[in-house]
Amino acid sequence: MEDKRFIIAIGRQYGAGGRAVGKALAEELGIHFYDEEILKITSETSAIGEQYFRLADEKAGNNLLYKIFDSLKPELGEPRVGDHMTSPDNLFRFQAKIIKEIAERESCIFAGRAANYVLKQAGIKDVVSIFVYADMPKKIERIMDLEKTDAETAERHVRERDRDRAEFYRYYTGMDWMDMQNYDLCIDSSVIEYPQIARIIKDYMHTRGYSI
């Protein structure tokens, strides 16, 4: 089987473990894993303060029309310079540009940030899109452990982050974040441990013809 470049784009609910799975899988495969690292890289290449990207990270922009009409979404083109350089829509363009450039030069794994949509729109081939989800009790349990907080606070954080991610995805893609048709493989991490999920993804990649 011939080796070829590949990209894994992982969408993930908060507390479902998508980051942990992606990071472990990247280490095992010897490739880079990009999550919040994208914010730092984009800041450095755009000369825009990282705090701007963090404030807008995985949150919908502020154009009311895009929020009301599913068919409307920001143009995914080159970032613009000028008065609106730090607008949420333009920050997303900067981020999308970096995601595309990385995918063009190396095999890697991206977490969130609508990477599956960005890469599809850019015409990047060999992208496998994964979605990791879990039931609410399991997500609460994990966030309680991660944030060292109580169940009520953990549930609130899960609901807030998942709402933000869903609104972000719809705003920039015009699609439903939870629509399983947007992904190649969807995995329920409520009943499967992280190492098993990594194996499932690797087996799936093999069936798609990738030598990993």
C-alpha positions in Angstrom: 0.0 0.0 0.0 1.5 3.3 -1.1 1.9 6.0 1.6 0.2 9.2 1.0 -0.5 12.4 2.9 -3.7 12.6 4.9 -5.6 14.9 7.1 -7.9 14.0 10.0 -10.4 16.7 11.1 -12.0 16.0 14.4 -15.2 17.7 15.5 -15.9 17.2 19.1 -18.5 17.9 21.8 -17.1 19.5 25.0 -16.2 16.7 27.4 -16.4 14.0 24.7 -12.6 13.6 24.6 -11.9 14.5 21.0 -8.8 16.5 22.0 -7.4 13.6 24.0 -8.0 11.2 21.2 -6.6 13.4 18.6 -3.5 14.2 20.6 -2.8 10.6 21.4 -3.4 9.5 17.8 -1.1 12.1 16.5 1.7 11.1 18.9 1.3 7.4 17.8 1.3 8.3 14.1 4.2 10.7 14.5 2.3 13.7 13.0 1.3 17.1 14.4 -1.9 17.7 16.3 -3.4 21.2 16.0 -5.9 22.5 18.4 -5.3 25.9 20.2 -1.9 25.9 18.5 -3.7 27.2 15.5 -4.4 30.5 17.4 -0.7 31.1 18.2 0.4 30.3 14.6 -2.3 32.5 13.1 -1.4 35.3 15.4 2.3 35.1 14.6 1.7 35.0 10.8 -0.9 37.8 10.7 0.8 40.1 13.3 -2.6 40.3 15.1 -2.6 39.8 18.9 -3.3 36.2 19.9 -6.0 37.6 22.4 -8.2 38.6 19.4 -8.2 35.0 18.1 -8.8 33.6 21.6 -11.8 35.9 22.1 -13.3 34.8 18.8 -12.3 31.1 19.1 -15.1 28.8 18.0 -17.7 31.5 18.5 -20.2 32.8 15.9 -19.5 36.2 14.3 -21.7 39.3 14.9 -23.4 39.7 11.6 -27.1 39.3 12.5 -28.2 38.3 8.9 -25.8 35.3 9.0 -27.2 34.3 12.4 -30.8 34.5 11.1 -30.5 32.9 7.7 -28.9 29.5 7.4 -28.2 30.1 3.7 -26.0 33.1 4.4 -22.4 32.7 5.6 -19.2 34.8 5.4 -17.2 34.6 2.2 -14.3 32.2 2.8 -11.6 34.0 0.8 -8.3 35.7 1.5 -8.1 37.7 4.8 -8.6 41.4 4.4 -6.5 44.3 5.8 -7.8 47.6 6.9 -10.5 48.8 9.3 -12.1 45.4 9.7 -8.9 43.4 10.1 -9.8 42.1 13.5 -13.5 41.5 12.8 -14.6 37.9 13.7 -15.2 37.1 10.1 -11.8 38.2 9.1 -10.1 36.4 12.0 -11.8 33.3 10.7 -10.4 33.9 7.3 -6.9 34.2 8.7 -7.4 31.0 10.7 -8.8 29.1 7.6 -5.8 30.2 5.6 -3.4 28.8 8.1 -5.4 25.5 8.3 -5.3 25.2 4.5 -1.5 26.0 4.3 -0.7 23.4 7.0 -2.8 20.7 5.3 -1.1 21.3 2.0 2.3 20.5 3.3 1.9 17.7 5.9 -0.2 14.9 7.3 -1.8 16.1 10.5 -4.8 16.2 12.8 -7.0 19.3 13.4 -9.4 19.6 16.3 -12.6 21.7 15.7 -12.6 25.2 14.1 -14.7 23.8 11.2 -11.6 22.4 9.7 -13.5 19.8 7.7 -15.5 22.5 6.0 -12.5 24.8 5.5 -10.5 22.0 3.8 -13.3 20.9 1.7 -13.9 24.4 0.4 -10.2 24.8 -0.3 -10.3 21.6 -2.4 -7.9 19.7 -0.1 -8.1 16.0 -0.8 -7.5 13.1 1.5 -9.4 14.6 4.4 -11.1 12.2 6.8 -13.7 13.9 9.0 -14.5 12.5 12.4 -17.0 13.5 15.0 -16.6 12.5 18.7 -19.7 12.8 21.0 -20.9 11.5 24.3 -24.0 11.5 26.5 -24.5 14.3 29.0 -23.7 12.3 32.2 -20.4 11.2 30.7 -19.4 14.7 29.6 -20.3 16.1 33.0 -18.2 13.5 34.7 -15.2 14.2 32.6 -15.5 18.0 32.9 -15.9 17.7 36.7 -12.6 15.8 36.7 -10.9 18.1 34.2 -12.0 21.4 35.8 -12.1 20.2 39.4 -15.7 21.5 39.7 -19.1 20.4 40.8 -21.7 18.7 38.6 -23.9 21.8 38.2 -21.0 24.0 37.0 -19.7 21.2 34.8 -23.1 20.8 33.1 -23.4 24.5 32.5 -19.9 24.7 30.9 -20.7 21.7 28.7 -24.0 23.3 27.5 -22.3 26.7 26.9 -19.4 25.3 25.0 -21.4 22.9 22.9 -23.9 25.8 22.1 -21.0 28.1 21.1 -19.5 25.4 18.9 -22.8 24.7 17.2 -23.5 28.4 16.6 -19.9 28.9 15.3 -20.2 26.0 12.8 -23.6 27.1 11.5 -22.5 30.7 11.2 -19.4 30.0 9.1 -20.6 26.9 7.2 -24.4 27.2 7.0 -24.6 23.7 8.2 -25.7 21.8 11.4 -22.7 20.9 13.6 -24.6 17.8 14.9 -25.7 16.6 11.4 -23.8 13.3 11.1 -23.9 13.5 7.3 -21.2 16.2 7.6 -18.7 13.6 8.8 -17.2 10.4 7.6 -17.2 8.6 11.0 -19.0 9.5 14.2 -18.0 7.8 17.5 -19.9 7.8 20.8 -17.2 8.0 23.5 -19.6 7.4 26.3 -19.0 3.7 26.1 -15.6 3.5 24.4 -12.2 4.3 26.0 -9.9 6.7 24.2 -7.3 4.1 23.1 -10.2 2.1 21.6 -11.4 5.1 19.7 -7.9 5.7 18.3 -7.8 2.1 17.1 -11.3 2.5 15.5 -10.0 5.6 13.6 -6.9 3.8 12.5 -8.9 0.8 11.3 -11.2 3.2 9.4 -8.2 4.9 7.8 -6.9 1.6 6.7 -10.2 0.8 5.0 -9.9 4.1 3.2 -6.6 3.1 1.8 -4.1 4.9 4.0 -1.0 3.2 5.2 -0.7 4.4 8.8 
